[in-house]
Amino acid sequence: MRTLIVKESQANKRVGRVIRDAFPGMPASAMYKAFRKRDIKVNGVRVKEDYLVSPGDRLEIFITDEILDGLPQKNGAQPGRGFSVVYEDANILIVNKEQGIPVHPDREQSTGTLIDRVKDYLGEKGEYDPRDPSCFPPSLCHRIDRNTGGLVILAKNAESLKILLDKIKSREIKKYYQCLVKGKMEKEHAELKAYLCKDENKSRAFIYDYPGKGSIPIITRYRLLAYKNGISRLEVELVTGRTHQIRAHLAHIGHPIVGDGKYGSNAYNRSLGAKYQALWAYKLVFGFKNAGRLDYLRGKKFEVTPEFKVWLNKREE
């Protein structure tokens, strides 16, 4: 927590502007989050970002020093930003998203999403201005779950968005995940086929071995990377990208993802101290041809290291 006293020269300025001027290294998204959580006080009273300050006002800012000072983290992410930049050029942005952040507004959260944070990031660089109607808003090319960490592709212009959506649909951009699952896999590698039916009301996917009403076919490939103390580490290729496909499909064959409360066992997860599902979108392979303005990305591979605290801290000590 930091305390500021408003100066004469800052009179009648918005409190948000005063804070941004005092801490230029802090991500804008961190400040907006603090206002949403009512962690900013003026003279002991919680205020909104547009509150006008007066000389002598005492500002209390309940944000950690690391975030206020914009100190980098070990994984390259800036505190409070929620992602690190893996690759960026004039057309696309690939980020490594932290767990616990939705990629877009959902039932539980309408602000502070990955899209909001990327807009803040590009705004700080002068590449995006929401007040300019001619400015293309950064757009998601695909999605991952709130509690799944890893690689997400965003387009910076309409032409790139169209190309990337087409290449993902035609499976010319391959997506690979790593996960930790309960138990030892029966095979070193396999291609799993089944049928998925989504219940919108329960926000849950159900997997069946045979087609039924409302079901769609799914294909999930896995390869065993390691096994230790009752936990298998897998690489998973998402051939068909459906809601909760990896989580539901692996649970269906008896190997739920560690930390997954929806498709796994809460008691088992608690025994491991697993607060998040151990699932990470860790690799993208651009295997397309004739991609227009994005053809220079042909053959590129982007990869990050999954952050599995359970595997590292609980099972390899």
C-alpha positions, 0 to 999 in steps of 0.5 A: 500500500502507498499513500500520496498527498495531493499537491496544489498543482494537482487540484481538480484532477481525476484521482485516476490521472494523479495515480497514473502520473505518480506510477507510470510503470504500473499497468493501467489494467491493475489500476482499473482492477483496484478501482473495481475492487474499491481498493483506492481511498481518498481521505478514508473513503472509497472513490471511483476513477473520475473523482476530482481531488483537492489539495491536501487530500490523502490518497491510499492505494492498496496495490502491491509495490511490485505492481505499482513500480511495474517490476518484471516477473520471472516469466516475463509478465508484468505484475497485474497485466495477466499475460506476457508477450511471446511474439508481436508484430504489426499484424498479430500478438501472441500472449501467454495468459495467466490462469484465472483470467477469462479471455472475454466477458462471461457470466462471472466477469465483464471487465478485466478480461484478456481482451481488456488487458491487451487493449490497455497494453496496446493503448500504452504503446499508442497502437490502440485508441478506443475513442478512434472509430477507425482504430481496429480493436485487437481481436481473439482468434481462438479461446481458452478457458479462464483457468487454463493458462497459455498461448492465445493469438490475437489479430491487430487488423481485420485482414489478419483476423480473417486469415487466422480464423480460416487457418485455425478452422482448416487446422493449419494452425496446430494447438498443443497443450500439456496437462497433469492427469490422475493415474497412469495412462494405459498407452504411451500415445493414442487418438481418442474419439468420442461425442460431446454434448454441451449443456449450456445451463450447467456450463458443462460438457458430457462425453459419450462413446456413441452419437446421440441427439445434439452431440458432435464428434471430437478427436483428442490426441495425447502423448505421455511425457512422464509419470511419477507418483500417480500423476501422468504428464501429457502432451495433448493435440486438440484436433477438434476444438470444442468447449472443455474438450480436453478436460471432459474427454480425459475425465471420461477415460478415467484420467481427470486433470489435476486441479479440475473441480468440475470434471475431477475430484475435489478431495483429490485436488485438495490433497495435492493443494491444486488450486487451478487445473493443470492445463496449459496451452503451451505450443502453436505450430503455423503449418499453413500455406498461401496465407497472404500478408501472414505468409511470413509466419509459415513454419513458425513454432511458438512454445512456452513452459507450463507453470505446473506448481503441483508437479514441481512442488508437490511431486518432485521434492 
